[in-house]
Amino acid sequence: MAKEWDIPSELQPDSADYSFDLDKVLSAVVGLRATAPSDAFTASALGTEREGSGVVIGDDGLLLTMGYLITEAETVWITSADGKATPGHALAFDGETGFGLVQPLGKLNLPKLEFGESAGVKLGDSVLFASSGGRRRAIETKVVGRQEFAGYWEYLLDEAIFTAPAHPFWGGGALIGQDGKLLGVGSLILQQGDGKGRRHDMNMIVPIDMLAPILGDLRRFGQVNRPARPWLGVYAMEDDETVVIGGLADGGPADRAGLRTGDHVLSVEDEEVTDLAGLWRGVWACGPAGSKVTLMVRRDERQLPVSIATVDRRTLLKSPRMH
């Protein structure tokens, strides 16, 4: 791996500072490279070549990662710190949490990370954020936030974990506590202003406590056995106490219903909307996938209702190729 990919040495962890075997714990974080077909539904948004990390969580080598890395993947390759490459199978994806699972198709001979308790993580806690590559790809960081996170792609976490300084290779990386246990999986890098015109990077982490209730279903069925949420096919953003449609999935429900980029969403089923979290919660409260959702939008100087026949987004995705 090229030197320019390394974390600066002053930010890398020192094994002398930890009571656990640091190198052994970090070896459980592996590289993932996935390829999706050009006609995959997610290809335009996520590309066809995706790269990130995964974390060994099972005695059989089962890997936990973020689902956007492996959704619709035809091929998955797993690379350990010593450079060994092993094929894998995109086993599962959960759109609500964002978690994904990869099953190795060969023995990894790597330790697994035990689950910690992300509910116990406090502001100011010192933690490690590691991508594949051992100590030179790990960073000592701190918890700087625990709060709701609403994503523009119809995604919402009631409470995510935020860390800084940020790891530049966040996708699927492991957040590790002072006891060497897994606290969450890296999803995003975000910027926040400090009120003085400066921007600070931070990582958003999906807490590991969200996995336990759904892990059995993901392993057995490839998805969680619950009614699918209604999906609009919109990309939205907040703008001065309103929500603006920033983009539409081509041919998606909202696109077919006549919603337009630039529309301001005022309400969902007559309930006022002022932020992304309110929009997503309002849509999901309308019932399962297939329910009709009426948005009141402002377009130019007009207000008009847009009725959208929602769908289950999973029906638009290609199933992973069996090996």
Buried (B, 14 or more C-beta within 10 A) or exposed (E): BEEEEBBEEEEBBEEEEBEBEBEEBBBBBBBBBBBBBEEBBBBEEBEBEBBBBBBBBBEEBBBBBBBBBBBBBBBBBBBBBEEEEBEBBBBBBBBBBBBBBBBBEEEBEBBBBEBBEBEEBEEEBEBBBBBBBBBBBBBBBBBBBBEEBBBBBBBBBEBBBBBBBBBEBBBBBBBBBBEBBBBBBBBBBBEEEEEEEEEEBBBBBBBBBBBEEBBEBBBEEBBBEEEBBBBBBBBBEBEEEBBBBBBBBEEBBBBBBEBEEEBBBBBBEEEEBBBBBBBBBBBBEBBEBEBBBBBBBBBEEEEEEBEBBBBBBBEBBBEBEEE
